[in-house]
Amino acid sequence: MTLAPAAAGGLPGAITVDVPRGFDFARFLPASGGAAARGGVLRFAGNDLSLDLRGATPWRSRLNELALDFARPATTSGWRTAAAALRADGRSNAIARLGHGAMAELSEATRRFELQAAGQAAERLVGLGAGGTPAGDDLLVGYLAGLWTSVGSDRPRAGFAAGLADLVRGLGERTNDLSRVYLEAAADGEVSERLADVGRSIAAGEAQTTVATTSAAGIAVGHSSGADGMLGLLLGLAVWAPAAIFSDSRRLVEETSRAESG
């Protein structure tokens, strides 16, 4: 269980709490401490602090309800705006360098609906890179979010996304506990609110300024987790897109993998 400030937005497996800016949960609660809920109230071992969850609303991404359509010029423009924001930020460069080969194989296999090859590429990314949640895991979370956003009413896409999600669930034991929670949630189509907002903004064909603002908020999550998840999201959104966008996604990986680290 994770506690997070409300400013972080909705998170899978987390409870967001309305606290003052800069509030440090570690000052009041030890990591890995015991907790129990009774009657909708969460209490912590050895602490008088409690959280009343009876009025809480579960966060749901609802990615499969988005109508992604790259035939709309505004959607294409939104994807490119988000890609430009990510390229300018630079924090996804490290995972692009480490995993660009696996990313290329994952995208190609997905585009061809080759589930086994896609699963093998995903296996190379799990646990890859540094961070409290390894960068490769963050990328896969974003990638699954992109696939779920792209499914719509297309049954072959839905079947492939569900199959890859099952394979990723099986890889969770290869990474740490926190990262496994996010991978398993993404396999169910549940990701952070900040990442889902980017997919929603692109799918809705919102103005470029809005997409840029939403993208900046998504990229800013953590040290590089937001940027790595954003790279995965853009790849997942592009994988069944027209050839021009798919080519742009491949170019994005190549350019970021060659970029100098910040």
Contacts in CASP RR format, 6 or more apart in sequence:
PFRMAT RR
TARGET T0000
AUTHOR 0000-0000-0000
METHOD contacts of the structure
MODEL  1
MTLAPAAAGGLPGAITVDVPRGFDFARFLPASGGAAARGGVLRFAGNDLS
LDLRGATPWRSRLNELALDFARPATTSGWRTAAAALRADGRSNAIARLGH
GAMAELSEATRRFELQAAGQAAERLVGLGAGGTPAGDDLLVGYLAGLWTS
VGSDRPRAGFAAGLADLVRGLGERTNDLSRVYLEAAADGEVSERLADVGR
SIAAGEAQTTVATTSAAGIAVGHSSGADGMLGLLLGLAVWAPAAIFSDSR
RLVEETSRAESG
1 13 0 8 1.000
1 14 0 8 1.000
1 15 0 8 1.000
1 35 0 8 1.000
2 11 0 8 1.000
2 13 0 8 1.000
2 14 0 8 1.000
2 15 0 8 1.000
2 178 0 8 1.000
2 181 0 8 1.000
3 14 0 8 1.000
3 15 0 8 1.000
3 16 0 8 1.000
3 17 0 8 1.000
3 25 0 8 1.000
3 29 0 8 1.000
4 10 0 8 1.000
4 11 0 8 1.000
4 14 0 8 1.000
4 15 0 8 1.000
4 16 0 8 1.000
4 17 0 8 1.000
5 16 0 8 1.000
5 17 0 8 1.000
5 18 0 8 1.000
5 19 0 8 1.000
5 21 0 8 1.000
5 22 0 8 1.000
5 23 0 8 1.000
6 16 0 8 1.000
6 17 0 8 1.000
6 18 0 8 1.000
6 19 0 8 1.000
7 21 0 8 1.000
8 16 0 8 1.000
8 192 0 8 1.000
8 194 0 8 1.000
8 221 0 8 1.000
9 16 0 8 1.000
9 59 0 8 1.000
9 192 0 8 1.000
9 193 0 8 1.000
9 194 0 8 1.000
10 16 0 8 1.000
10 59 0 8 1.000
10 192 0 8 1.000
10 193 0 8 1.000
11 59 0 8 1.000
11 192 0 8 1.000
11 193 0 8 1.000
12 59 0 8 1.000
12 181 0 8 1.000
12 182 0 8 1.000
12 185 0 8 1.000
12 186 0 8 1.000
12 190 0 8 1.000
12 191 0 8 1.000
12 192 0 8 1.000
13 181 0 8 1.000
13 185 0 8 1.000
15 42 0 8 1.000
15 51 0 8 1.000
15 53 0 8 1.000
15 56 0 8 1.000
16 59 0 8 1.000
17 51 0 8 1.000
28 47 0 8 1.000
28 49 0 8 1.000
29 44 0 8 1.000
29 47 0 8 1.000
29 49 0 8 1.000
33 44 0 8 1.000
33 45 0 8 1.000
34 44 0 8 1.000
34 45 0 8 1.000
35 42 0 8 1.000
35 43 0 8 1.000
35 44 0 8 1.000
35 45 0 8 1.000
36 42 0 8 1.000
36 43 0 8 1.000
36 45 0 8 1.000
37 43 0 8 1.000
37 53 0 8 1.000
39 54 0 8 1.000
40 52 0 8 1.000
40 53 0 8 1.000
40 54 0 8 1.000
41 50 0 8 1.000
41 51 0 8 1.000
41 52 0 8 1.000
41 53 0 8 1.000
41 54 0 8 1.000
42 50 0 8 1.000
42 51 0 8 1.000
42 53 0 8 1.000
43 49 0 8 1.000
43 50 0 8 1.000
44 50 0 8 1.000
59 190 0 8 1.000
59 193 0 8 1.000
60 190 0 8 1.000
61 145 0 8 1.000
61 148 0 8 1.000
61 189 0 8 1.000
61 190 0 8 1.000
61 191 0 8 1.000
61 193 0 8 1.000
61 196 0 8 1.000
62 196 0 8 1.000
63 145 0 8 1.000
63 146 0 8 1.000
63 148 0 8 1.000
63 149 0 8 1.000
63 189 0 8 1.000
63 191 0 8 1.000
63 196 0 8 1.000
63 199 0 8 1.000
64 148 0 8 1.000
64 149 0 8 1.000
64 151 0 8 1.000
64 152 0 8 1.000
64 158 0 8 1.000
64 189 0 8 1.000
66 149 0 8 1.000
66 152 0 8 1.000
66 199 0 8 1.000
66 200 0 8 1.000
66 203 0 8 1.000
66 204 0 8 1.000
67 152 0 8 1.000
67 203 0 8 1.000
68 75 0 8 1.000
68 149 0 8 1.000
68 150 0 8 1.000
68 152 0 8 1.000
68 199 0 8 1.000
68 202 0 8 1.000
68 203 0 8 1.000
68 237 0 8 1.000
69 75 0 8 1.000
69 203 0 8 1.000
70 76 0 8 1.000
70 79 0 8 1.000
70 241 0 8 1.000
70 242 0 8 1.000
70 245 0 8 1.000
71 242 0 8 1.000
72 205 0 8 1.000
74 205 0 8 1.000
74 206 0 8 1.000
75 202 0 8 1.000
75 203 0 8 1.000
75 205 0 8 1.000
76 244 0 8 1.000
76 245 0 8 1.000
77 205 0 8 1.000
77 208 0 8 1.000
77 211 0 8 1.000
78 201 0 8 1.000
78 202 0 8 1.000
78 205 0 8 1.000
78 206 0 8 1.000
78 208 0 8 1.000
78 211 0 8 1.000
79 202 0 8 1.000
79 234 0 8 1.000
79 237 0 8 1.000
79 238 0 8 1.000
79 241 0 8 1.000
79 245 0 8 1.000
79 248 0 8 1.000
80 248 0 8 1.000
81 208 0 8 1.000
81 211 0 8 1.000
81 212 0 8 1.000
81 215 0 8 1.000
82 198 0 8 1.000
82 201 0 8 1.000
82 202 0 8 1.000
82 211 0 8 1.000
82 212 0 8 1.000
82 215 0 8 1.000
82 230 0 8 1.000
82 234 0 8 1.000
83 234 0 8 1.000
83 248 0 8 1.000
83 249 0 8 1.000
83 252 0 8 1.000
85 212 0 8 1.000
85 215 0 8 1.000
85 216 0 8 1.000
85 219 0 8 1.000
86 92 0 8 1.000
86 215 0 8 1.000
86 219 0 8 1.000
86 227 0 8 1.000
86 230 0 8 1.000
86 231 0 8 1.000
86 234 0 8 1.000
86 252 0 8 1.000
86 256 0 8 1.000
87 252 0 8 1.000
87 255 0 8 1.000
87 256 0 8 1.000
87 259 0 8 1.000
89 219 0 8 1.000
89 227 0 8 1.000
90 227 0 8 1.000
90 256 0 8 1.000
90 259 0 8 1.000
90 262 0 8 1.000
91 219 0 8 1.000
91 223 0 8 1.000
91 224 0 8 1.000
91 226 0 8 1.000
91 227 0 8 1.000
91 228 0 8 1.000
92 224 0 8 1.000
92 227 0 8 1.000
92 228 0 8 1.000
92 229 0 8 1.000
92 230 0 8 1.000
92 231 0 8 1.000
92 256 0 8 1.000
93 256 0 8 1.000
93 257 0 8 1.000
93 259 0 8 1.000
93 260 0 8 1.000
93 261 0 8 1.000
93 262 0 8 1.000
94 129 0 8 1.000
94 130 0 8 1.000
94 135 0 8 1.000
94 224 0 8 1.000
94 261 0 8 1.000
95 128 0 8 1.000
95 129 0 8 1.000
95 135 0 8 1.000
95 136 0 8 1.000
95 138 0 8 1.000
95 139 0 8 1.000
95 224 0 8 1.000
95 228 0 8 1.000
95 231 0 8 1.000
96 103 0 8 1.000
96 231 0 8 1.000
96 253 0 8 1.000
96 256 0 8 1.000
96 257 0 8 1.000
96 259 0 8 1.000
97 256 0 8 1.000
97 257 0 8 1.000
97 258 0 8 1.000
98 128 0 8 1.000
98 129 0 8 1.000
98 135 0 8 1.000
98 136 0 8 1.000
99 124 0 8 1.000
99 125 0 8 1.000
99 128 0 8 1.000
99 136 0 8 1.000
99 257 0 8 1.000
100 253 0 8 1.000
100 254 0 8 1.000
100 257 0 8 1.000
102 121 0 8 1.000
102 122 0 8 1.000
102 124 0 8 1.000
102 125 0 8 1.000
102 128 0 8 1.000
103 121 0 8 1.000
103 125 0 8 1.000
103 139 0 8 1.000
103 232 0 8 1.000
103 235 0 8 1.000
103 253 0 8 1.000
104 250 0 8 1.000
104 253 0 8 1.000
105 117 0 8 1.000
105 118 0 8 1.000
105 120 0 8 1.000
105 121 0 8 1.000
105 124 0 8 1.000
106 118 0 8 1.000
106 119 0 8 1.000
106 121 0 8 1.000
106 122 0 8 1.000
106 125 0 8 1.000
106 143 0 8 1.000
106 235 0 8 1.000
107 235 0 8 1.000
107 236 0 8 1.000
107 238 0 8 1.000
107 239 0 8 1.000
107 246 0 8 1.000
107 249 0 8 1.000
107 250 0 8 1.000
108 117 0 8 1.000
109 115 0 8 1.000
109 117 0 8 1.000
109 118 0 8 1.000
109 119 0 8 1.000
109 121 0 8 1.000
110 118 0 8 1.000
110 147 0 8 1.000
110 160 0 8 1.000
110 164 0 8 1.000
110 236 0 8 1.000
110 239 0 8 1.000
110 240 0 8 1.000
111 239 0 8 1.000
111 240 0 8 1.000
111 246 0 8 1.000
113 156 0 8 1.000
113 160 0 8 1.000
115 160 0 8 1.000
115 163 0 8 1.000
115 164 0 8 1.000
115 167 0 8 1.000
118 160 0 8 1.000
118 164 0 8 1.000
118 167 0 8 1.000
119 164 0 8 1.000
119 167 0 8 1.000
119 168 0 8 1.000
122 140 0 8 1.000
122 164 0 8 1.000
122 167 0 8 1.000
122 168 0 8 1.000
122 171 0 8 1.000
123 167 0 8 1.000
123 171 0 8 1.000
123 174 0 8 1.000
125 136 0 8 1.000
125 137 0 8 1.000
125 139 0 8 1.000
125 140 0 8 1.000
126 134 0 8 1.000
126 136 0 8 1.000
126 137 0 8 1.000
126 140 0 8 1.000
126 168 0 8 1.000
126 171 0 8 1.000
126 172 0 8 1.000
126 174 0 8 1.000
126 175 0 8 1.000
126 183 0 8 1.000
127 134 0 8 1.000
127 136 0 8 1.000
127 137 0 8 1.000
127 174 0 8 1.000
127 175 0 8 1.000
127 179 0 8 1.000
128 134 0 8 1.000
128 135 0 8 1.000
128 136 0 8 1.000
128 137 0 8 1.000
129 135 0 8 1.000
129 136 0 8 1.000
131 223 0 8 1.000
131 224 0 8 1.000
131 225 0 8 1.000
132 176 0 8 1.000
132 178 0 8 1.000
132 179 0 8 1.000
133 175 0 8 1.000
133 176 0 8 1.000
133 178 0 8 1.000
133 179 0 8 1.000
133 182 0 8 1.000
133 225 0 8 1.000
134 175 0 8 1.000
134 176 0 8 1.000
134 179 0 8 1.000
135 224 0 8 1.000
135 225 0 8 1.000
135 228 0 8 1.000
136 228 0 8 1.000
137 175 0 8 1.000
137 179 0 8 1.000
137 182 0 8 1.000
137 183 0 8 1.000
138 182 0 8 1.000
138 224 0 8 1.000
138 225 0 8 1.000
138 226 0 8 1.000
138 228 0 8 1.000
138 229 0 8 1.000
139 228 0 8 1.000
139 229 0 8 1.000
139 231 0 8 1.000
139 232 0 8 1.000
139 235 0 8 1.000
140 168 0 8 1.000
140 183 0 8 1.000
140 186 0 8 1.000
140 232 0 8 1.000
141 182 0 8 1.000
141 183 0 8 1.000
141 185 0 8 1.000
141 186 0 8 1.000
141 191 0 8 1.000
141 195 0 8 1.000
141 229 0 8 1.000
141 232 0 8 1.000
142 186 0 8 1.000
142 191 0 8 1.000
142 195 0 8 1.000
142 229 0 8 1.000
142 230 0 8 1.000
142 231 0 8 1.000
142 232 0 8 1.000
142 233 0 8 1.000
142 236 0 8 1.000
143 229 0 8 1.000
143 232 0 8 1.000
143 233 0 8 1.000
143 235 0 8 1.000
143 236 0 8 1.000
144 161 0 8 1.000
144 164 0 8 1.000
144 165 0 8 1.000
144 168 0 8 1.000
144 186 0 8 1.000
144 187 0 8 1.000
144 189 0 8 1.000
144 191 0 8 1.000
145 186 0 8 1.000
145 189 0 8 1.000
145 191 0 8 1.000
145 195 0 8 1.000
145 196 0 8 1.000
145 199 0 8 1.000
145 229 0 8 1.000
145 232 0 8 1.000
145 233 0 8 1.000
145 236 0 8 1.000
146 199 0 8 1.000
146 232 0 8 1.000
146 233 0 8 1.000
146 235 0 8 1.000
146 236 0 8 1.000
146 237 0 8 1.000
146 239 0 8 1.000
147 157 0 8 1.000
147 160 0 8 1.000
147 161 0 8 1.000
147 164 0 8 1.000
147 236 0 8 1.000
147 239 0 8 1.000
148 161 0 8 1.000
148 189 0 8 1.000
149 199 0 8 1.000
149 203 0 8 1.000
149 233 0 8 1.000
149 236 0 8 1.000
149 237 0 8 1.000
150 157 0 8 1.000
150 161 0 8 1.000
150 236 0 8 1.000
150 237 0 8 1.000
150 239 0 8 1.000
150 240 0 8 1.000
150 241 0 8 1.000
151 157 0 8 1.000
151 158 0 8 1.000
151 161 0 8 1.000
152 158 0 8 1.000
154 240 0 8 1.000
157 240 0 8 1.000
165 186 0 8 1.000
165 187 0 8 1.000
165 188 0 8 1.000
165 189 0 8 1.000
166 187 0 8 1.000
168 183 0 8 1.000
168 186 0 8 1.000
168 187 0 8 1.000
169 183 0 8 1.000
169 184 0 8 1.000
169 187 0 8 1.000
171 183 0 8 1.000
172 179 0 8 1.000
172 180 0 8 1.000
172 183 0 8 1.000
172 184 0 8 1.000
173 180 0 8 1.000
175 183 0 8 1.000
182 191 0 8 1.000
185 191 0 8 1.000
192 221 0 8 1.000
194 217 0 8 1.000
194 218 0 8 1.000
194 221 0 8 1.000
194 226 0 8 1.000
195 218 0 8 1.000
195 221 0 8 1.000
195 226 0 8 1.000
195 229 0 8 1.000
195 230 0 8 1.000
195 233 0 8 1.000
197 214 0 8 1.000
197 217 0 8 1.000
197 218 0 8 1.000
198 211 0 8 1.000
198 214 0 8 1.000
198 215 0 8 1.000
198 218 0 8 1.000
198 230 0 8 1.000
198 233 0 8 1.000
199 233 0 8 1.000
199 237 0 8 1.000
201 210 0 8 1.000
201 211 0 8 1.000
201 214 0 8 1.000
201 215 0 8 1.000
202 211 0 8 1.000
202 237 0 8 1.000
205 211 0 8 1.000
206 214 0 8 1.000
215 230 0 8 1.000
218 226 0 8 1.000
218 230 0 8 1.000
219 226 0 8 1.000
219 227 0 8 1.000
219 230 0 8 1.000
220 226 0 8 1.000
231 252 0 8 1.000
231 253 0 8 1.000
231 256 0 8 1.000
234 249 0 8 1.000
234 252 0 8 1.000
235 249 0 8 1.000
235 252 0 8 1.000
235 253 0 8 1.000
236 249 0 8 1.000
238 245 0 8 1.000
238 246 0 8 1.000
238 248 0 8 1.000
238 249 0 8 1.000
239 246 0 8 1.000
239 249 0 8 1.000
241 249 0 8 1.000
END
